[in-house]
Amino acid sequence: MFSGLRWRLLLSYLTVMAAILSIFGAGVYVFFSRSLYNQLDKKLRTLAQAATPSFTQVEAQGRKYVNQVDIVPWRDIFNYDSQSLEWFDDRERLLAKRGIIALESPPELGFRTFTKPKTGIPVRTLTISVFTDSSLDRPEGFIRASQSLEEIYTIKQQLFWVLIFGGMSTLILIGFGGFWLSQKAIEPIEKSFSRLRQFTADASHELRGPITAIKASVDVMQCHPERIHPKDAKKLTAISSATTQMGQLIEDLLFLARADNSEDIPTRKRTKIALNKILQDLVVLLEPIANEKNIIFRYQLRPDVYIFGDCSQLNRLFSNLVENALQYTPSGGIVNVSLSKQNRFALVSVEDTGIGIASEQLPCVFDRFWRADKARTRREGGTGLGLSIANAIAQSHGGKISVTSQINEGSCFQVRIPVLGHNLGHRD
């Protein structure tokens, strides 16, 4: 029980931390990418502005001036391997060019991003207007500064993988830390629950004696009716019924307490069992009750389904389910018991046309002392633990119980138990 809770807590913790790390990583990636592009734009603007004073010399001397590296003022900030500078006249005709980036498109004012047709490498450009005479209304030319984005893309890719591997490593460390924290968080609850289970088991065991003594005393008194005042006879009958019900409740609580403590539930030696034989005996036993309530009792039992288990426990499991169906099916209704085989499992279905259970209450069906206030009432002599015990027995045999139901239409309980050779704890 607590092992599953511990893992669910750890999974929830890891999910939240993974979401936080993902948001943080995405934020870092976006912020860093924008920072790289902003730095690139500033670098291109500085380069273009530094080349503006040389426009007159370029217009006069052309490529000859551009190739004189010792003379140009922008030589210290220019990277020949990843950048280029282009000068255009007022008619957008190329006057000179410096750098390895070659763009065939005409200059467009402002920042632009192009892709080289042959290499597919993106290029970032900035084009500015050149005014050598402030009195002129139109520019005398244009300067375009360009830089390849290959380096930025490489840095972004490296950052991406650093964030991915860093996040995964962090999650692994968080997983170890979360497991330790969940262990510490569950320990007090586990101890409290363990004490409660032990108290239930001890109290149930200790109450056996007084209840047995009361029951024995009442039985002795009822064996001598001549000594009992007529007015006290009904009281003794009520006491006997109450002690019987309390005794059954104590036995049920003790059974569940042992199951909770992972102790071996008191069983006979587990053997090969034909399920159809158990169900046939149960049908014969409970058919008079169905006839008395005018309920149609149907059964379809496959004969070749064998499991490895305890006959008395399995009889208790199925009798709880069938008695439940008979109890909550009105006169004229139908109760159908079927046995089939699906792959590696034996499937026992107990279906009725009774009052049904609301869909929102189905998850609580196997809780102890559960009663739906309007849909189901305490049957006489019942303890409210029958379905809990049935579920515990099914789990101890490596199986499980499921239920489907609709109000005023009926319920269907299905028990799936591994067939012989596939049972938990069985060795061929």
Sequence and secondary structure as in RCSB ss.txt:
>XXXX:A:sequence
MFSGLRWRLLLSYLTVMAAILSIFGAGVYVFFSRSLYNQLDKKLRTLAQAATPSFTQVEAQGRKYVNQVDIVPWR
DIFNYDSQSLEWFDDRERLLAKRGIIALESPPELGFRTFTKPKTGIPVRTLTISVFTDSSLDRPEGFIRASQSLE
EIYTIKQQLFWVLIFGGMSTLILIGFGGFWLSQKAIEPIEKSFSRLRQFTADASHELRGPITAIKASVDVMQCHP
ERIHPKDAKKLTAISSATTQMGQLIEDLLFLARADNSEDIPTRKRTKIALNKILQDLVVLLEPIANEKNIIFRYQ
LRPDVYIFGDCSQLNRLFSNLVENALQYTPSGGIVNVSLSKQNRFALVSVEDTGIGIASEQLPCVFDRFWRADKA
RTRREGGTGLGLSIANAIAQSHGGKISVTSQINEGSCFQVRIPVLGHNLGHRD
>XXXX:A:secstr
 HHHHHHHHHHHHHHHHHHHHHHHHHHHHHHHHHHHHHHHHHHHHHHHHHHGGGHHHHHHHTHHHHT TTT TTG
GG  TTTEEEEEEETT  EEEEEES    S   SEEEEEE TTT  EEEEEEEEE SSTT SS SEEEEEEEESH
HHHHHHHHHHHHHHHHHHHHHHHHHHHHHHHHHHHHHHHHHHHHHHHHHHHHHHHHHHHHHHHHHHHHHHHHT G
GGS HHHHHHHHHHHHHHHHHHHHHHHHHHHHHHHTT        EEEEHHHHHHHHHHHHHHHHHHTT EEEEE
E TT EEEE HHHHHHHHHHHHHHHHHTS TT EEEEEEEEETTEEEEEEEE SS   GGGGGGTTSTT   TTT
    TT  S HHHHHHHHHHHTT EEEEEEETTTEEEEEEEEE TTSSTT   
